[in-house]
Amino acid sequence: MLWYLFKRILQLIPVFLGATLLVYFLVFMLPGDPLAALCGEKGCTPGVAAALTEKYHLDDPFLVQYVNYLGGLFTGDLGVNFSGREIGSILENAFPVTARLAIEALVFEGIFGVIFGLYAGLKRGKLFDSTVLVISLIVIAIPIFVLAFMLQFFVGVRLGLAKPTVSGTAGWGELILPAVVLGLVSFAYVLRLTRTSVAENANADYVRTATAKGLTRGRVIRVHILRNSMIPVATFLGADLGALMGGAVVTEGIFNVPGIGSQLYKALTLGDAPTVVSIVSIMVLIFCVANLLVDLLYAWLDPRIRYA
Amino acid sequence: MTEQTSHPLLDIKNLGITFSTSTGDVEAVKESSFSVMPGETVAIVGESGSGKSTSALAAIGLLPSNGRISGGQIFFDGKDITHIDESEKVKLRGNQIGMVPQDPMSNLNPVWKIGFQVKETLKANGLPSSDKDVSRVLEQAGLPDADRRARQYPHEFSGGMRQRALIAIGLSCQPRLLIADEPTSALDVTVQRTILDHLEGMTQDLGTAVLLITHDLGLAAERARKVVVMYKGRVVEAGPALDLLRNPQHPYTKKLVDSAPSLASRRIQVARETGQETDELLAERPKTEIQASLQHDFVQIENLSKVFKLRGAWGKSEQFTAVDDVSFTIPRGTTTAVVGESGSGKSTIARMLLGLESITRGRISFDGRDIAGLKGREMFTFRRRVQPIFQDPYGSLDPMYNIFRTIEEPMRVHKVGSKAEREKKVKSLLDQVQLPQSMMARYPNELSGGQRQRVAIARALALNPDLVVCDEAVSALDVLVQAQILNLLAELQSELGLTYLFITHDLAVVRQIADRVCVMEKGKMVETGSTDAVFEDPQTEYTQKLLAAIPGAGLMIPPEAA
């Protein structure tokens, strides 16, 4: 087990290097002179330009710049962006907001997806099952920003149940509506996955045996059907974290949430390369670690899986 | 006669069970009646689909969701339990009626420890459920080292051990009736015997009545006082076990007695001992000794070994010897059987002979050529001459191919004949395996297990092979179908001069079809010889154990002895 963990952590290194190198290269290749963006419309004097070039190592070859950047990353120095703000402090403010948003979305899709899916799976072919299936299809089919605007308008503006946009502090309560939007598509997938899995396990031989042992129906469902059905769902939720981070860019934009997603969007439109690279690198890292955790969770859920 | 013994524990009266399917209602059980007295063992015998399991499962309300009791009544201990509600059924299950299910592989929840699964049974039925109680229950079911075993997961158990765990669960609450649904049909004969012996001992000690469901008449007769025969949803015959075997009344029971391999093989042997009917019985089998003497050593296996590398901890690899220095020959036109328990390496030999597995040491020569040296074109020709028939007729046919395409495919791959010729050949093959030609357009899921195995045989014969390797080719089939397929294989052998290598764990089958036997144990060949010699005078203890474990072998069955 420890050996497996060690191997998996080793695997993170090439994935992380590859991903950052790729992103760094893409941003490097973007058209436009970083100095022009820095100095604004007036332009810099040659002396200032030379100083800035010197300061930011802009004349160094690509690989040298990349290695410098990595060096900074590992010593905790993310550098400054073009407007002179510390990237580190930008992330420090934005990251907790997105973390709250993502956690709420995961909890929403996980809990409601599993509950609805379990019920639909047990009552397969009945009215509840078919209704839920149709609704989940609609949710999957409609683009997320359409759903976002619809919910923002009806829940936020018409009914006034929630604030249509989020304040600067972005507390837990304010983030519920954006989190529901963010988790909505995954909710539909979790529901369908749980439903199929439950319907299959409910007919398994060991479930019949459990019933024959004299267990109550409730216990059979909780202990023998639900637990076994969670295995594919756990895998999905791990992989889904990536989709959540991508979705956060759109959702945060619509609800004006001051999180990582909106910072990334802002940086992209401004061509702010250092910020883009930093945010994407962190997202890659989070995604890798989350998937490792899911694999470990997987082994815990299904004891037949042993890593060596 | 006291009150207790005079009224039955389980009394099923005119039971009807109906399944609603996409094509309408199907009545799986019709007007069936039988009863079980307290402490008595009753066996229900029948082929799959005869309604035997369904009737028993109805008694504890475990019918599949599309099934319902459509008529009749079920009494348990004098009380009508036909339509009681779920909460009352829960009370009945476990401590009144226990169950030991059929397949030990799929009946334990893979994600919970064995101890947990025993413990929740005790808890649900209000019995003390400490770790000690769990160990005690497992120990009583014959599981050694129960403390440690209780902390393991099902996948760490062998099939036999899992079945013991399931028996422990079924009997843990000391039910008054135990429904044992084919409790050992998924196990090797030797394991089967020890498990059944143990089950019998335990239920006798506890005074538990047992309703044993089986397709094996020999096993039923050996284990039960009373046998109920079911056929197509009806009880066709019932009575004391030995009477029923010696003097079957219903035509189906007669057929069942005749084709039960364990009993048939015993009869051949007995007949030979008493010097009666020997020639007649032998004439039914394709004795090809004359041919055999002409062509020896069609297949020669010399010092064959197979070593598998297993992945161990910290990236180390361990070696596992599946086949260890095995030598034997297969003369042309004869049937050689390789027998052994699962894990004895018999299937690995078949896979090596088919060229599906590399050879670690030793050599296999086929018609004088070492098969390890075959490349490209030669391998292609070799594959044409050696064809397999596998165990699982459900898994070995492509569900997306219709029967015509399934049988035609090998000919197309090997570019045999034109399209019209191939179609003619498929038709004649279907005739040979006694399937109607109209079946060509059908798909595997529309066929029964026996029909599928016939298709698999037709496919194997499509290329006019010289050697057919049958890997447990009849183990998944009911006794009657098994007998038909074995007869078919024997007929084809005498017609086409085929050579068979039979891989099987079932000695009764060997007795019926093989000329020579090789007995394997843990990768080594422990005994070899002609079938007659091995059966009449087994040399090793292992072979004796295998022979003694055939269900019904110990019964005094011949009518003249009765």
HADDOCK unambig.tbl for C-alpha pairs under 7 A between the chains (distance, minus, plus):
assign (segid A and resid 3 and name CA) (segid B and resid 314 and name CA) 6.52 0.50 0.50
assign (segid A and resid 205 and name CA) (segid B and resid 106 and name CA) 5.75 0.50 0.50
assign (segid A and resid 205 and name CA) (segid B and resid 107 and name CA) 4.95 0.50 0.50
assign (segid A and resid 206 and name CA) (segid B and resid 106 and name CA) 6.14 0.50 0.50
assign (segid A and resid 206 and name CA) (segid B and resid 107 and name CA) 3.97 0.50 0.50
assign (segid A and resid 206 and name CA) (segid B and resid 108 and name CA) 5.04 0.50 0.50
assign (segid A and resid 206 and name CA) (segid B and resid 109 and name CA) 5.34 0.50 0.50
assign (segid A and resid 209 and name CA) (segid B and resid 107 and name CA) 6.18 0.50 0.50
assign (segid A and resid 212 and name CA) (segid B and resid 93 and name CA) 5.59 0.50 0.50
assign (segid A and resid 212 and name CA) (segid B and resid 94 and name CA) 6.25 0.50 0.50
assign (segid A and resid 212 and name CA) (segid B and resid 98 and name CA) 6.76 0.50 0.50
assign (segid A and resid 212 and name CA) (segid B and resid 99 and name CA) 6.34 0.50 0.50
assign (segid A and resid 213 and name CA) (segid B and resid 93 and name CA) 5.95 0.50 0.50
assign (segid A and resid 213 and name CA) (segid B and resid 94 and name CA) 4.50 0.50 0.50
assign (segid A and resid 213 and name CA) (segid B and resid 98 and name CA) 6.83 0.50 0.50
assign (segid A and resid 213 and name CA) (segid B and resid 121 and name CA) 5.62 0.50 0.50
assign (segid A and resid 214 and name CA) (segid B and resid 90 and name CA) 4.99 0.50 0.50
assign (segid A and resid 214 and name CA) (segid B and resid 91 and name CA) 6.52 0.50 0.50
assign (segid A and resid 214 and name CA) (segid B and resid 93 and name CA) 4.43 0.50 0.50
assign (segid A and resid 214 and name CA) (segid B and resid 94 and name CA) 4.69 0.50 0.50
assign (segid A and resid 214 and name CA) (segid B and resid 121 and name CA) 6.93 0.50 0.50
assign (segid A and resid 214 and name CA) (segid B and resid 124 and name CA) 6.32 0.50 0.50
assign (segid A and resid 214 and name CA) (segid B and resid 125 and name CA) 6.74 0.50 0.50
assign (segid A and resid 215 and name CA) (segid B and resid 90 and name CA) 6.57 0.50 0.50
assign (segid A and resid 215 and name CA) (segid B and resid 124 and name CA) 5.59 0.50 0.50
assign (segid A and resid 216 and name CA) (segid B and resid 90 and name CA) 6.27 0.50 0.50
assign (segid A and resid 224 and name CA) (segid B and resid 109 and name CA) 6.98 0.50 0.50
assign (segid A and resid 301 and name CA) (segid B and resid 111 and name CA) 6.89 0.50 0.50
assign (segid A and resid 302 and name CA) (segid B and resid 111 and name CA) 5.38 0.50 0.50
assign (segid A and resid 303 and name CA) (segid B and resid 111 and name CA) 5.71 0.50 0.50
assign (segid A and resid 304 and name CA) (segid B and resid 155 and name CA) 6.55 0.50 0.50
assign (segid A and resid 308 and name CA) (segid B and resid 313 and name CA) 5.85 0.50 0.50
assign (segid A and resid 308 and name CA) (segid B and resid 314 and name CA) 6.62 0.50 0.50
